Amino acid sequence: MSSTPGCDPFFGGKLVNSVAGCADDALAGLVACNPGVQLLQGHRVALRADLVAIRGRVALLSGGGSGHEPAHAGYIGKGMLTGVVAGAVFTSPAVGSILAAIRAVTQAGAAGTLLIVKNYTGDRLNFGLALERARAEGADVRMVVVGDDSAFTTLKKAGRRGLCGTVLIHKVAGALAEAGASLNEIVEKVSAAAKAMGTLGLSLSPCSVPGSKPTFQLADDEMELGLGIHGEAGVRRMKMLTADEAVEMMLTHMTDPSNASHLPLSPGASVVLVVNNLGGLSCLELGIVAGAAVRCLERRGVSIARALVGSFMTALEMAGVSLTLLLVDKELVGLIDAKTTAMAWPNLATAPATSRRQELPAPKEGAGTTQHEPSSGPGAARVQKVLELVCSTLLNMQDRLNELDRQAGDGDCGHTHARAARAIQEWVRARPPPAAPAQLLSALADLLLEKMGGSSGVLYGLFLTAAARPLLRSSDLPAWADAMDAGIEAMQRYGGAAPGDRTMVSAGVPGDVLGAVCSAEAAAEATKHMEAGAGRASYIRGGCTSLLTPPGSPINLCGPS
């Protein structure tokens, strides 16, 4: 079932071998990496490798178009699905393949077969026809159609679309089947669960089938509520909202009594929450949405018995998220918690989700930690004046530093140093800085480690922390020379850079403090002609030697920022 590389000249920006073979290739790859799953010869069907284990138990088959991975083949395993029938991308599977899957599990000794089908016309027709033909052959087959979409305020003739909630039905049915429940019992319980469930999606971008253009257009500052998992139109398009605002809007819409497809949700209710990545949302954004959903439900007096966060039913590369709520009692939670070997089911914590978990108290500072006592007098005033001058210089150079860094990295060097400068300004204006050199450097190290961020914050923190130690004993010129050496040595030891690598180490201050400024400027100027040997720019072809550094700007922006 493998495809021929290069047979399609246009893949629509997809990393595939061919448009025609991408569904087969994806299924074959899943099977190759999972010994618990096998393909049915001649069909786009995946089954449990241990079919003998289903003898005397109800078999569960599901499926639909490809492009929703890990649905549905990722949910094959003990305690979930027996098998899956896959169609081409966003296309219902063939009747012949569905019938072949039913025959395979029937001949393996299954005590009946349940087809779990998402509510789309093509899926209902193809699975329904296969069911009728299997029954004509004497097989005991039933079908449950899942429609959990809560987008539409007035019900359509076609009914509610099947979305991510279908995965929860797989889990409930699988746990019941594994426990030995009859076909009638499973149908009754999963049908009831499907009616107590709602899902709503929110999209920030379209998706595109391999070889085709995007399914719809959405401006960069827009989002659409109520999208289907094939890119079908939603119910409302709007300007971008914050995560908190978006989640509040979604939960309000899907629980609004005036919405004909709403999920009744009252204070005191208990739910299973699924925060589903529609394919292209970053894990960072998904975590933010999950936290917002938990807080929003808690404000409504709803208990979150379990929370699943991840990619469960996607729409190719669509950047978006769907929220699913399943009203549960103790029995349903037990079925959700039941063990399964399905590869895509998460290692779920058997405890409620809450935003009110008690935080672990921060550890106290250990003995011997330098105390940063403020001081007053001419020494403190002189320190404050120097720090203010350094900070104002960095702030004035912010755009220039970003532009230089943009040629070698992510263009945030100016932002990073400006963030440090503002933090130092706030610090010195809030309280007089320590005049004692060791305390001053230690305090600055702590401040930069907390506020600056990036590799630069750590490198400066290393330098200042190490430089402070020699100054504990003395603050004369030799002690300052030792401090500079100690700081540079610490940066080299942990950062891995050496003089000549075109990093800040190359512009390091020499031991002769009296000539330090001139020597440092000359060393920094020389970095313009070096090739980066360490830091981010060392990964760039040519080591960043093509940087157009303006006169008087030999600052290394090729290294960590």
C-alpha positions, 0 to 999 in steps of 0.5 A: 500500500506504499506510494511512489515518491514524486508522483504528484508535482504539487502536495499543497505544502505537505510533507507527503510522498503523494496526494493519492497515497498519503492516507495509506502511508500514514496508516502504514506508518502507525502500524509499523511503529505499533506492534499492537495494531495490524492492517487488513490485507487489501483494505485501509483497515487497522485492527488489534493484533490480538484479535483472538482476545475479543472472542466472546466480547463485543467488537468496536469498529469506528472510522471515517476520513483521514486527516483527523489523526490520531483519530481514529486508529490511535484509539485501537487497543484493549479497552478501546476500539477493536478496529478502524476503517479509514477513508482518504483525507476528509472522505468517508471509507469504502463500504467494502472495507467496512464490511471486511472489518465486520467480517474479520471481527465476526470470524474472530468470535466477537459477541456482536459488533458495534459501529461508532460513527460520527454524524456526517452524511457520508459516514452514516450512509457507508457504515449503514450500508455495510451494516445492512449487508453484514446483517444479511450475512447473519452478523449481529451488528448495531450502530451508534451515531455521535453528534456532539456539536454545540455550534448551531442555535437552530437544529439542522435537518442533518443534525449535530455534527460528530466532533471530538466527543466521539473519542470519549464514546470510544473510551466508554464503549471500550471499557464496557466491552472489556468488562464483558458487557453485552451489545445491547447494554453498550448501545444503551449506555453510550447512547445516553453518554452521547446525549450528555455531551457537547463540543465547540470548536474555535479556529484561528486558521484554515486547513488544506487537504494535500494537493488542494488550497485552504478550505476557507480564508481567515484574516490574521486578526480573525477567529471563527467559532463553530468550525467543523473538523473538515473546515465547514463554516462556523456560526460566527466570525470575529476579531481575535480575543484573548484566551480567557475571553475566547474560552468564556465565549465558547462555554457561554455559547455551548451552554446557552439555553437559547441554543438548540444544541446546547449542553445543560450545565448547572452549578454542582454538575460534574464533567469530563473536559477535553481541550483538543488541539485541532492540529496547528495550535502550539502546546503553549497556547493549548496549556493557556486555553486549558487553564482558562477553561478550568477557571471558567468552569470553576466560576460556574460551580462546575466540578471537573472530574477529569481533564484531557489536554492534547491532540485527540481529533484534529483537522490537519494543520488547522490552528484552533481548539475545541472544548468538549464537556461530558456530564458524568456520574461515578460510573462514567468516570470509572469507565473513563479511568479504565485501563487501555492500551490504545496509544493515543489515549493519555496517561490520565490522572485519576483525580479532578482538575482544579486551578486551586491546587496549593503551591509548594512554598518557595525554599528559604535562602541557605546559610551563607547567602549574600544579603543585599543591604541598601546603603547611602552616601557618595558611594551609593550615589555614584553606583546609581549614577553609573547604573542609570547611564548604562541603562539609558544607553541600552534602552537607546540602542534597543532597535539597533540591537534588534536589527543586528540580531535579526540577521543572526537570530530571532531579533530579540537582543535589544528587547532582552537588554531593554528588559534588563535595563528597565528592571535595573532602573526600577530597582535603583529607584526603589531603594539605594543599591549596595555600595559594597562591590560584592553585594552590588554584583550579587544583587545585580546577578539575582535581578538579571537572572529573574528579570532579563531572561534568555541566555543573556540573563544566565550569562550575565548572572554567571559573570556577576556571581563569579565576579562577586567572590574575589570582591568579598575580601577586597575591592582594590584594583587587583581584586577587580582584575581577579573578579573580571577573570573569575567572571569570564572563566565562569562564562567560558566554563558553562557557556562553552565559548572561547576567545575568538568564537565571536561571542561576548567572551571575545570582548572580555575585559583583560586583567589590566584594569587601567587599560580595560575600557580601551582594550575591551573596545578594541576586542569588541571591534575585532569581533566584526571580522570573526566567524561565530564558533559558539552561540546561536549564530554558529549554526548559521551558514558562514558563522554570521560573518556577513553581518553589516555592523554599523561603525561603532557597533561591534557588539556580538549579536550572533551569540546567545540572547 
